[in-house]
Amino acid sequence: MGDFSFILKGHYYYYSYIKNREKPWHLPTFDVLLKTKYQFNENLNFGFDAGVLSTRFAKEFDDAGNIVEKKLNPVIDLNLFAEYEFASNFNAFIYLNNLTGQKQYYWNNYQSQGFNFMLGLKYLF
């Protein structure tokens, strides 16, 4: 019937090169990614991705012009996809990204896109 596969990967980061005791700006302590794929039959497969990026720290200026530390919230990213293969060189796909639709900041003051999707056809020649 179908084949199920998954990949689970994660990283723990330790920043030993920081001598002046400042935080590693915009860098996470850890990240985790789970990617799944289910091949329903010869032509149809779909999957789910879930990722977590831990809290990070950024520099900001307060009203007096002093540098202050800002803690960025963790990012949780959930995505779905489906692909249908009509022939070995022609398929259709849909990707649904940021299913929670949350305002997320990978970088300070740069908001990622909310819920979005991509629908398309792929032809290889």
N, CA, C and O atoms as CSV, one atom per row, in Angstrom:
chain,resi,resn,atom,element,x,y,z
A,1,MET,N,N,0.846,-1.195,0.000
A,1,MET,CA,C,0.000,0.000,0.000
A,1,MET,C,C,0.878,1.240,0.000
A,1,MET,O,O,1.332,1.655,-1.067
A,2,GLY,N,N,1.132,1.837,1.130
A,2,GLY,CA,C,1.870,3.094,1.149
A,2,GLY,C,C,3.155,3.001,1.941
A,2,GLY,O,O,3.338,2.111,2.771
A,3,ASP,N,N,4.023,3.921,1.669
A,3,ASP,CA,C,5.294,4.003,2.379
A,3,ASP,C,C,5.309,5.270,3.220
A,3,ASP,O,O,4.929,6.344,2.756
A,4,PHE,N,N,5.750,5.130,4.456
A,4,PHE,CA,C,5.858,6.265,5.366
A,4,PHE,C,C,7.333,6.477,5.684
A,4,PHE,O,O,8.062,5.527,5.967
A,5,SER,N,N,7.756,7.724,5.636
A,5,SER,CA,C,9.129,8.040,6.015
A,5,SER,C,C,9.133,9.319,6.839
A,5,SER,O,O,8.247,10.164,6.712
A,6,PHE,N,N,10.132,9.441,7.671
A,6,PHE,CA,C,10.267,10.674,8.442
A,6,PHE,C,C,11.730,10.940,8.724
A,6,PHE,O,O,12.567,10.037,8.732
A,7,ILE,N,N,12.004,12.203,8.953
A,7,ILE,CA,C,13.332,12.653,9.347
A,7,ILE,C,C,13.148,13.535,10.571
A,7,ILE,O,O,12.336,14.461,10.565
A,8,LEU,N,N,13.895,13.247,11.604
A,8,LEU,CA,C,13.900,14.075,12.808
A,8,LEU,C,C,15.335,14.523,13.017
A,8,LEU,O,O,16.241,13.703,13.168
A,9,LYS,N,N,15.528,15.823,13.025
A,9,LYS,CA,C,16.876,16.320,13.281
A,9,LYS,C,C,16.810,17.510,14.211
A,9,LYS,O,O,15.827,18.251,14.241
A,10,GLY,N,N,17.854,17.671,14.952
A,10,GLY,CA,C,17.923,18.783,15.875
A,10,GLY,C,C,19.364,19.182,16.107
A,10,GLY,O,O,20.297,18.417,15.866
A,11,HIS,N,N,19.511,20.393,16.579
A,11,HIS,CA,C,20.838,20.919,16.874
A,11,HIS,C,C,20.798,21.618,18.230
A,11,HIS,O,O,19.834,22.309,18.561
A,12,TYR,N,N,21.844,21.429,18.994
A,12,TYR,CA,C,22.046,22.197,20.214
A,12,TYR,C,C,23.294,23.032,19.979
A,12,TYR,O,O,24.331,22.510,19.568
A,13,TYR,N,N,23.192,24.328,20.240
A,13,TYR,CA,C,24.291,25.241,19.958
A,13,TYR,C,C,24.898,25.760,21.260
A,13,TYR,O,O,24.183,26.164,22.177
A,14,TYR,N,N,26.206,25.742,21.321
A,14,TYR,CA,C,26.941,26.308,22.447
A,14,TYR,C,C,27.963,27.287,21.865
A,14,TYR,O,O,28.852,26.890,21.112
A,15,TYR,N,N,27.832,28.540,22.213
A,15,TYR,CA,C,28.653,29.595,21.625
A,15,TYR,C,C,29.800,29.948,22.573
A,15,TYR,O,O,29.677,30.865,23.385
A,16,SER,N,N,30.894,29.233,22.470
A,16,SER,CA,C,32.006,29.424,23.395
A,16,SER,C,C,32.930,30.565,22.994
A,16,SER,O,O,33.769,30.980,23.793
A,17,TYR,N,N,32.799,31.075,21.792
A,17,TYR,CA,C,33.711,32.114,21.309
A,17,TYR,C,C,33.369,33.500,21.832
A,17,TYR,O,O,34.119,34.446,21.590
A,18,ILE,N,N,32.270,33.641,22.533
A,18,ILE,CA,C,31.848,34.953,23.012
A,18,ILE,C,C,32.581,35.256,24.310
A,18,ILE,O,O,32.290,34.664,25.349
A,19,LYS,N,N,33.529,36.174,24.247
A,19,LYS,CA,C,34.400,36.458,25.391
A,19,LYS,C,C,33.856,37.556,26.301
A,19,LYS,O,O,34.106,37.541,27.506
A,20,ASN,N,N,33.114,38.508,25.731
A,20,ASN,CA,C,32.691,39.660,26.522
A,20,ASN,C,C,31.336,39.454,27.206
A,20,ASN,O,O,30.728,40.416,27.675
A,21,ARG,N,N,30.868,38.225,27.264
A,21,ARG,CA,C,29.644,37.833,27.957
A,21,ARG,C,C,28.373,38.410,27.336
A,21,ARG,O,O,27.315,38.385,27.965
A,22,GLU,N,N,28.462,38.920,26.127
A,22,GLU,CA,C,27.238,39.311,25.433
A,22,GLU,C,C,26.546,38.058,24.930
A,22,GLU,O,O,27.159,36.997,24.815
A,23,LYS,N,N,25.286,38.193,24.637
A,23,LYS,CA,C,24.527,37.082,24.074
A,23,LYS,C,C,24.894,36.917,22.602
A,23,LYS,O,O,25.319,37.882,21.967
A,24,PRO,N,N,24.743,35.738,22.057
A,24,PRO,CA,C,24.947,35.566,20.617
A,24,PRO,C,C,23.702,36.081,19.885
A,24,PRO,O,O,22.698,35.375,19.803
A,25,TRP,N,N,23.762,37.276,19.368
A,25,TRP,CA,C,22.593,37.955,18.817
A,25,TRP,C,C,21.974,37.156,17.669
A,25,TRP,O,O,22.661,36.735,16.738
A,26,HIS,N,N,20.661,36.963,17.764
A,26,HIS,CA,C,19.825,36.291,16.759
A,26,HIS,C,C,20.113,34.805,16.593
A,26,HIS,O,O,19.584,34.184,15.670
A,27,LEU,N,N,20.922,34.225,17.443
A,27,LEU,CA,C,21.261,32.808,17.308
A,27,LEU,C,C,20.524,31.986,18.361
A,27,LEU,O,O,20.495,32.375,19.529
A,28,PRO,N,N,19.926,30.854,17.972
A,28,PRO,CA,C,19.157,30.039,18.910
A,28,PRO,C,C,20.043,29.145,19.764
A,28,PRO,O,O,21.213,28.926,19.451
A,29,THR,N,N,19.475,28.637,20.838
A,29,THR,CA,C,20.142,27.634,21.656
A,29,THR,C,C,19.948,26.249,21.031
A,29,THR,O,O,20.839,25.401,21.084
A,30,PHE,N,N,18.776,26.038,20.444
A,30,PHE,CA,C,18.517,24.762,19.779
A,30,PHE,C,C,17.481,24.963,18.671
A,30,PHE,O,O,16.756,25.958,18.646
A,31,ASP,N,N,17.434,24.003,17.768
A,31,ASP,CA,C,16.362,23.924,16.787
A,31,ASP,C,C,16.059,22.446,16.537
A,31,ASP,O,O,16.938,21.593,16.652
A,32,VAL,N,N,14.807,22.160,16.194
A,32,VAL,CA,C,14.349,20.799,15.943
A,32,VAL,C,C,13.457,20.845,14.704
A,32,VAL,O,O,12.660,21.769,14.536
A,33,LEU,N,N,13.598,19.837,13.837
A,33,LEU,CA,C,12.784,19.750,12.627
A,33,LEU,C,C,12.315,18.319,12.445
A,33,LEU,O,O,13.118,17.387,12.503
A,34,LEU,N,N,11.013,18.138,12.223
A,34,LEU,CA,C,10.430,16.845,11.909
A,34,LEU,C,C,9.799,16.948,10.532
A,34,LEU,O,O,8.925,17.786,10.309
A,35,LYS,N,N,10.234,16.100,9.604
A,35,LYS,CA,C,9.675,16.063,8.254
A,35,LYS,C,C,9.103,14.673,8.023
A,35,LYS,O,O,9.797,13.673,8.204
A,36,THR,N,N,7.844,14.609,7.625
A,36,THR,CA,C,7.209,13.322,7.347
A,36,THR,C,C,6.725,13.299,5.905
A,36,THR,O,O,6.431,14.336,5.310
A,37,LYS,N,N,6.651,12.103,5.365
A,37,LYS,CA,C,6.151,11.931,3.998
A,37,LYS,C,C,5.452,10.589,3.925
A,37,LYS,O,O,5.983,9.578,4.384
A,38,TYR,N,N,4.265,10.580,3.351
A,38,TYR,CA,C,3.512,9.349,3.170
A,38,TYR,C,C,3.209,9.206,1.685
A,38,TYR,O,O,2.551,10.063,1.094
A,39,GLN,N,N,3.687,8.129,1.088
A,39,GLN,CA,C,3.398,7.873,-0.319
A,39,GLN,C,C,2.191,6.951,-0.350
A,39,GLN,O,O,2.304,5.747,-0.120
A,40,PHE,N,N,1.033,7.536,-0.637
A,40,PHE,CA,C,-0.239,6.820,-0.589
A,40,PHE,C,C,-0.302,5.732,-1.659
A,40,PHE,O,O,-0.693,4.597,-1.388
A,41,ASN,N,N,0.083,6.095,-2.854
A,41,ASN,CA,C,0.184,5.125,-3.946
A,41,ASN,C,C,1.295,5.584,-4.881
A,41,ASN,O,O,2.081,6.463,-4.527
A,42,GLU,N,N,1.364,5.006,-6.052
A,42,GLU,CA,C,2.432,5.326,-6.993
A,42,GLU,C,C,2.445,6.802,-7.402
A,42,GLU,O,O,3.499,7.344,-7.732
A,43,ASN,N,N,1.280,7.448,-7.382
A,43,ASN,CA,C,1.176,8.818,-7.889
A,43,ASN,C,C,1.012,9.886,-6.817
A,43,ASN,O,O,1.375,11.039,-7.050
A,44,LEU,N,N,0.486,9.544,-5.670
A,44,LEU,CA,C,0.119,10.547,-4.662
A,44,LEU,C,C,0.976,10.402,-3.415
A,44,LEU,O,O,1.115,9.313,-2.859
A,45,ASN,N,N,1.550,11.531,-2.984
A,45,ASN,CA,C,2.216,11.548,-1.684
A,45,ASN,C,C,1.931,12.878,-1.001
A,45,ASN,O,O,1.701,13.898,-1.651
A,46,PHE,N,N,1.951,12.837,0.311
A,46,PHE,CA,C,1.722,14.053,1.088
A,46,PHE,C,C,2.523,13.963,2.373
A,46,PHE,O,O,3.029,12.903,2.741
A,47,GLY,N,N,2.628,15.101,3.050
A,47,GLY,CA,C,3.441,15.111,4.244
A,47,GLY,C,C,3.184,16.296,5.138
A,47,GLY,O,O,2.363,17.166,4.846
A,48,PHE,N,N,3.906,16.304,6.232
A,48,PHE,CA,C,3.773,17.302,7.284
A,48,PHE,C,C,5.172,17.642,7.783
A,48,PHE,O,O,6.003,16.754,7.977
A,49,ASP,N,N,5.425,18.921,7.988
A,49,ASP,CA,C,6.692,19.395,8.550
A,49,ASP,C,C,6.386,20.210,9.805
A,49,ASP,O,O,5.438,20.993,9.836
A,50,ALA,N,N,7.195,20.014,10.826
A,50,ALA,CA,C,7.072,20.812,12.047
A,50,ALA,C,C,8.472,21.214,12.485
A,50,ALA,O,O,9.367,20.374,12.578
A,51,GLY,N,N,8.654,22.485,12.750
A,51,GLY,CA,C,9.952,22.975,13.182
A,51,GLY,C,C,9.825,23.883,14.386
A,51,GLY,O,O,8.836,24.601,14.536
A,52,VAL,N,N,10.834,23.847,15.242
A,52,VAL,CA,C,10.894,24.715,16.423
A,52,VAL,C,C,12.265,25.366,16.461
A,52,VAL,O,O,13.289,24.697,16.321
A,53,LEU,N,N,12.273,26.669,16.649
A,53,LEU,CA,C,13.496,27.446,16.813
A,53,LEU,C,C,13.406,28.107,18.181
A,53,LEU,O,O,12.443,28.821,18.458
A,54,SER,N,N,14.387,27.881,19.033
A,54,SER,CA,C,14.311,28.376,20.412
A,54,SER,C,C,14.398,29.903,20.482
A,54,SER,O,O,14.567,30.578,19.466
A,55,THR,N,N,14.280,30.418,21.681
A,55,THR,CA,C,14.377,31.864,21.885
A,55,THR,C,C,15.747,32.363,21.445
A,55,THR,O,O,16.745,31.646,21.523
A,56,ARG,N,N,15.770,33.595,20.987
A,56,ARG,CA,C,17.002,34.264,20.593
A,56,ARG,C,C,17.005,35.641,21.226
A,56,ARG,O,O,15.992,36.088,21.762
A,57,PHE,N,N,18.131,36.303,21.164
A,57,PHE,CA,C,18.238,37.644,21.730
A,57,PHE,C,C,18.695,38.610,20.648
A,57,PHE,O,O,19.476,38.254,19.766
A,58,ALA,N,N,18.196,39.833,20.730
A,58,ALA,CA,C,18.550,40.861,19.759
A,58,ALA,C,C,18.861,42.155,20.502
A,58,ALA,O,O,18.462,42.340,21.652
A,59,LYS,N,N,19.575,43.038,19.829
A,59,LYS,CA,C,19.858,44.374,20.369
A,59,LYS,C,C,18.832,45.351,19.829
A,59,LYS,O,O,18.435,45.278,18.666
A,60,GLU,N,N,18.412,46.257,20.680
A,60,GLU,CA,C,17.537,47.356,20.283
A,60,GLU,C,C,18.008,48.614,20.993
A,60,GLU,O,O,18.779,48.557,21.952
A,61,PHE,N,N,17.536,49.735,20.511
A,61,PHE,CA,C,17.838,51.010,21.154
A,61,PHE,C,C,16.587,51.491,21.872
A,61,PHE,O,O,15.487,51.457,21.320
A,62,ASP,N,N,16.766,51.941,23.111
A,62,ASP,CA,C,15.636,52.522,23.828
A,62,ASP,C,C,15.494,53.994,23.430
A,62,ASP,O,O,16.234,54.475,22.571
A,63,ASP,N,N,14.549,54.712,24.047
A,63,ASP,CA,C,14.289,56.117,23.699
A,63,ASP,C,C,15.476,57.028,23.964
A,63,ASP,O,O,15.622,58.065,23.316
A,64,ALA,N,N,16.325,56.647,24.914
A,64,ALA,CA,C,17.505,57.464,25.236
A,64,ALA,C,C,18.699,57.121,24.353
A,64,ALA,O,O,19.753,57.744,24.475
A,65,GLY,N,N,18.552,56.146,23.474
A,65,GLY,CA,C,19.647,55.769,22.591
A,65,GLY,C,C,20.571,54.709,23.158
A,65,GLY,O,O,21.609,54.401,22.572
A,66,ASN,N,N,20.192,54.149,24.300
A,66,ASN,CA,C,21.003,53.084,24.899
A,66,ASN,C,C,20.645,51.736,24.273
A,66,ASN,O,O,19.501,51.506,23.882
A,67,ILE,N,N,21.624,50.862,24.185
A,67,ILE,CA,C,21.377,49.521,23.659
A,67,ILE,C,C,20.754,48.663,24.749
A,67,ILE,O,O,21.281,48.563,25.858
A,68,VAL,N,N,19.631,48.047,24.420
A,68,VAL,CA,C,18.955,47.146,25.348
A,68,VAL,C,C,18.790,45.786,24.679
A,68,VAL,O,O,18.771,45.667,23.453
A,69,GLU,N,N,18.673,44.787,25.507
A,69,GLU,CA,C,18.518,43.419,25.032
A,69,GLU,C,C,17.034,43.095,24.888
A,69,GLU,O,O,16.239,43.414,25.772
A,70,LYS,N,N,16.659,42.462,23.778
A,70,LYS,CA,C,15.281,42.055,23.552
A,70,LYS,C,C,15.254,40.550,23.321
A,70,LYS,O,O,16.046,40.019,22.542
A,71,LYS,N,N,14.341,39.867,24.002
A,71,LYS,CA,C,14.201,38.422,23.858
A,71,LYS,C,C,13.164,38.131,22.776
A,71,LYS,O,O,12.021,38.578,22.872
A,72,LEU,N,N,13.561,37.383,21.752
A,72,LEU,CA,C,12.650,36.996,20.679
A,72,LEU,C,C,11.985,35.673,21.035
A,72,LEU,O,O,12.648,34.741,21.489
A,73,ASN,N,N,10.683,35.595,20.829
A,73,ASN,CA,C,9.928,34.390,21.172
A,73,ASN,C,C,10.346,33.211,20.301
A,73,ASN,O,O,10.844,33.402,19.191
A,74,PRO,N,N,10.146,31.994,20.799
A,74,PRO,CA,C,10.416,30.816,19.964
A,74,PRO,C,C,9.512,30.820,18.732
A,74,PRO,O,O,8.421,31.390,18.752
A,75,VAL,N,N,9.969,30.194,17.687
A,75,VAL,CA,C,9.199,30.082,16.445
A,75,VAL,C,C,8.780,28.634,16.279
A,75,VAL,O,O,9.610,27.727,16.337
A,76,ILE,N,N,7.488,28.420,16.071
A,76,ILE,CA,C,6.951,27.096,15.783
A,76,ILE,C,C,6.336,27.167,14.394
A,76,ILE,O,O,5.422,27.955,14.150
A,77,ASP,N,N,6.833,26.351,13.497
A,77,ASP,CA,C,6.416,26.394,12.099
A,77,ASP,C,C,5.811,25.052,11.708
A,77,ASP,O,O,6.473,24.020,11.819
A,78,LEU,N,N,4.552,25.056,11.247
A,78,LEU,CA,C,3.845,23.849,10.835
A,78,LEU,C,C,3.443,23.984,9.370
A,78,LEU,O,O,2.888,25.008,8.969
A,79,ASN,N,N,3.718,22.960,8.575
A,79,ASN,CA,C,3.454,23.000,7.131
A,79,ASN,C,C,2.901,21.660,6.649
A,79,ASN,O,O,3.209,20.608,7.210
A,80,LEU,N,N,2.080,21.717,5.600
A,80,LEU,CA,C,1.549,20.526,4.940
A,80,LEU,C,C,1.874,20.598,3.454
A,80,LEU,O,O,2.017,21.688,2.900
A,81,PHE,N,N,1.988,19.444,2.809
A,81,PHE,CA,C,2.157,19.446,1.358
A,81,PHE,C,C,1.527,18.194,0.763
A,81,PHE,O,O,1.357,17.179,1.439
A,82,ALA,N,N,1.185,18.293,-0.519
A,82,ALA,CA,C,0.685,17.151,-1.291
A,82,ALA,C,C,1.209,17.287,-2.711
A,82,ALA,O,O,1.323,18.389,-3.247
A,83,GLU,N,N,1.526,16.141,-3.310
A,83,GLU,CA,C,2.015,16.114,-4.686
A,83,GLU,C,C,1.343,14.962,-5.416
A,83,GLU,O,O,1.168,13.875,-4.864
A,84,TYR,N,N,0.971,15.216,-6.657
A,84,TYR,CA,C,0.370,14.178,-7.494
A,84,TYR,C,C,1.157,14.109,-8.797
A,84,TYR,O,O,1.329,15.116,-9.483
A,85,GLU,N,N,1.633,12.912,-9.133
A,85,GLU,CA,C,2.444,12.724,-10.329
A,85,GLU,C,C,1.580,12.149,-11.450
A,85,GLU,O,O,1.095,11.022,-11.360
A,86,PHE,N,N,1.396,12.943,-12.506
A,86,PHE,CA,C,0.638,12.498,-13.668
A,86,PHE,C,C,1.489,11.597,-14.561
A,86,PHE,O,O,1.001,10.604,-15.100
A,87,ALA,N,N,2.738,11.945,-14.709
A,87,ALA,CA,C,3.714,11.184,-15.496
A,87,ALA,C,C,5.068,11.373,-14.824
A,87,ALA,O,O,5.188,12.156,-13.881
A,88,SER,N,N,6.083,10.665,-15.298
A,88,SER,CA,C,7.397,10.759,-14.657
A,88,SER,C,C,7.995,12.160,-14.741
A,88,SER,O,O,8.881,12.501,-13.958
A,89,ASN,N,N,7.523,12.968,-15.674
A,89,ASN,CA,C,8.066,14.326,-15.830
A,89,ASN,C,C,7.035,15.430,-15.600
A,89,ASN,O,O,7.311,16.590,-15.905
A,90,PHE,N,N,5.862,15.103,-15.075
A,90,PHE,CA,C,4.799,16.101,-14.902
A,90,PHE,C,C,4.041,15.823,-13.609
A,90,PHE,O,O,3.498,14.735,-13.418
A,91,ASN,N,N,4.009,16.823,-12.716
A,91,ASN,CA,C,3.242,16.658,-11.479
A,91,ASN,C,C,2.628,17.975,-11.033
A,91,ASN,O,O,2.984,19.052,-11.512
A,92,ALA,N,N,1.697,17.850,-10.102
A,92,ALA,CA,C,1.030,19.008,-9.487
A,92,ALA,C,C,1.331,18.970,-7.990
A,92,ALA,O,O,1.540,17.900,-7.417
A,93,PHE,N,N,1.351,20.150,-7.363
A,93,PHE,CA,C,1.666,20.199,-5.939
A,93,PHE,C,C,0.913,21.337,-5.270
A,93,PHE,O,O,0.483,22.295,-5.912
A,94,ILE,N,N,0.770,21.198,-3.962
A,94,ILE,CA,C,0.264,22.283,-3.117
A,94,ILE,C,C,1.048,22.243,-1.809
A,94,ILE,O,O,1.267,21.180,-1.228
A,95,TYR,N,N,1.462,23.418,-1.365
A,95,TYR,CA,C,2.167,23.578,-0.098
A,95,TYR,C,C,1.381,24.568,0.759
A,95,TYR,O,O,1.073,25.673,0.314
A,96,LEU,N,N,1.064,24.177,1.965
A,96,LEU,CA,C,0.401,25.054,2.934
A,96,LEU,C,C,1.406,25.347,4.035
A,96,LEU,O,O,1.823,24.442,4.758
A,97,ASN,N,N,1.795,26.606,4.163
A,97,ASN,CA,C,2.869,27.001,5.082
A,97,ASN,C,C,2.351,27.858,6.226
A,97,ASN,O,O,1.383,28.601,6.067
A,98,ASN,N,N,2.998,27.751,7.378
A,98,ASN,CA,C,2.645,28.481,8.597
A,98,ASN,C,C,1.161,28.284,8.909
A,98,ASN,O,O,0.387,29.241,8.935
A,99,LEU,N,N,0.786,27.047,9.140
A,99,LEU,CA,C,-0.621,26.706,9.373
A,99,LEU,C,C,-1.241,27.452,10.545
A,99,LEU,O,O,-2.448,27.695,10.547
A,100,THR,N,N,-0.448,27.815,11.530
A,100,THR,CA,C,-0.983,28.545,12.684
A,100,THR,C,C,-1.244,30.009,12.354
A,100,THR,O,O,-2.012,30.672,13.051
A,101,GLY,N,N,-0.618,30.519,11.303
A,101,GLY,CA,C,-0.820,31.906,10.896
A,101,GLY,C,C,-0.281,32.924,11.882
A,101,GLY,O,O,-0.671,34.091,11.838
A,102,GLN,N,N,0.605,32.506,12.771
A,102,GLN,CA,C,1.119,33.406,13.793
A,102,GLN,C,C,2.131,34.398,13.223
A,102,GLN,O,O,2.809,34.122,12.233
A,103,LYS,N,N,2.213,35.544,13.866
A,103,LYS,CA,C,3.258,36.516,13.546
A,103,LYS,C,C,4.533,36.019,14.200
A,103,LYS,O,O,4.635,35.974,15.426
A,104,GLN,N,N,5.496,35.649,13.387
A,104,GLN,CA,C,6.730,35.089,13.896
A,104,GLN,C,C,7.908,35.933,13.442
A,104,GLN,O,O,7.909,36.490,12.344
A,105,TYR,N,N,8.895,36.018,14.296
A,105,TYR,CA,C,10.076,36.816,14.001
A,105,TYR,C,C,11.323,35.935,14.094
A,105,TYR,O,O,11.770,35.599,15.191
A,106,TYR,N,N,11.879,35.565,12.941
A,106,TYR,CA,C,13.160,34.866,12.928
A,106,TYR,C,C,14.277,35.856,13.261
A,106,TYR,O,O,15.269,35.502,13.898
A,107,TRP,N,N,14.097,37.091,12.821
A,107,TRP,CA,C,15.037,38.187,13.067
A,107,TRP,C,C,14.249,39.323,13.683
A,107,TRP,O,O,13.060,39.470,13.400
A,108,ASN,N,N,14.885,40.134,14.522
A,108,ASN,CA,C,14.211,41.236,15.187
A,108,ASN,C,C,13.647,42.223,14.164
A,108,ASN,O,O,14.346,42.634,13.237
A,109,ASN,N,N,12.385,42.597,14.337
A,109,ASN,CA,C,11.669,43.566,13.503
A,109,ASN,C,C,11.446,43.111,12.058
A,109,ASN,O,O,11.068,43.930,11.220
A,110,TYR,N,N,11.667,41.839,11.742
A,110,TYR,CA,C,11.405,41.299,10.412
A,110,TYR,C,C,10.436,40.133,10.547
A,110,TYR,O,O,10.837,38.994,10.788
A,111,GLN,N,N,9.165,40.440,10.390
A,111,GLN,CA,C,8.119,39.439,10.572
A,111,GLN,C,C,8.080,38.489,9.377
A,111,GLN,O,O,8.182,38.921,8.229
A,112,SER,N,N,7.932,37.201,9.654
A,112,SER,CA,C,7.790,36.228,8.572
A,112,SER,C,C,6.364,36.291,8.027
A,112,SER,O,O,5.484,36.911,8.624
A,113,GLN,N,N,6.157,35.647,6.901
A,113,GLN,CA,C,4.820,35.630,6.314
A,113,GLN,C,C,3.888,34.834,7.205
A,113,GLN,O,O,4.298,33.879,7.865
A,114,GLY,N,N,2.626,35.243,7.215
A,114,GLY,CA,C,1.615,34.483,7.933
A,114,GLY,C,C,1.259,33.248,7.123
A,114,GLY,O,O,2.080,32.747,6.354
A,115,PHE,N,N,0.053,32.762,7.291
A,115,PHE,CA,C,-0.362,31.598,6.509
A,115,PHE,C,C,-0.213,31.921,5.025
A,115,PHE,O,O,-0.623,32.990,4.573
A,116,ASN,N,N,0.369,31.001,4.277
A,116,ASN,CA,C,0.496,31.171,2.828
A,116,ASN,C,C,0.500,29.811,2.169
A,116,ASN,O,O,0.765,28.791,2.806
A,117,PHE,N,N,0.200,29.813,0.879
A,117,PHE,CA,C,0.191,28.550,0.156
A,117,PHE,C,C,0.778,28.751,-1.228
A,117,PHE,O,O,0.822,29.862,-1.756
A,118,MET,N,N,1.228,27.644,-1.799
A,118,MET,CA,C,1.747,27.652,-3.158
A,118,MET,C,C,1.121,26.465,-3.881
A,118,MET,O,O,1.167,25.333,-3.399
A,119,LEU,N,N,0.547,26.736,-5.023
A,119,LEU,CA,C,-0.108,25.734,-5.840
A,119,LEU,C,C,0.568,25.779,-7.202
A,119,LEU,O,O,0.777,26.864,-7.742
A,120,GLY,N,N,0.912,24.634,-7.767
A,120,GLY,CA,C,1.605,24.706,-9.041
A,120,GLY,C,C,1.709,23.398,-9.778
A,120,GLY,O,O,1.295,22.343,-9.299
A,121,LEU,N,N,2.275,23.504,-10.957
A,121,LEU,CA,C,2.554,22.365,-11.822
A,121,LEU,C,C,4.046,22.354,-12.102
A,121,LEU,O,O,4.679,23.404,-12.212
A,122,LYS,N,N,4.600,21.158,-12.216
A,122,LYS,CA,C,6.017,21.033,-12.517
A,122,LYS,C,C,6.173,20.109,-13.726
A,122,LYS,O,O,5.656,18.992,-13.745
A,123,TYR,N,N,6.894,20.598,-14.724
A,123,TYR,CA,C,7.159,19.820,-15.924
A,123,TYR,C,C,8.654,19.751,-16.142
A,123,TYR,O,O,9.308,20.791,-16.222
A,124,LEU,N,N,9.204,18.579,-16.239
A,124,LEU,CA,C,10.633,18.390,-16.468
A,124,LEU,C,C,10.856,17.960,-17.905
A,124,LEU,O,O,10.169,17.067,-18.400
A,125,PHE,N,N,11.810,18.587,-18.580
A,125,PHE,CA,C,12.104,18.195,-19.965
A,125,PHE,C,C,13.582,18.088,-20.190
A,125,PHE,O,O,14.016,17.769,-21.297
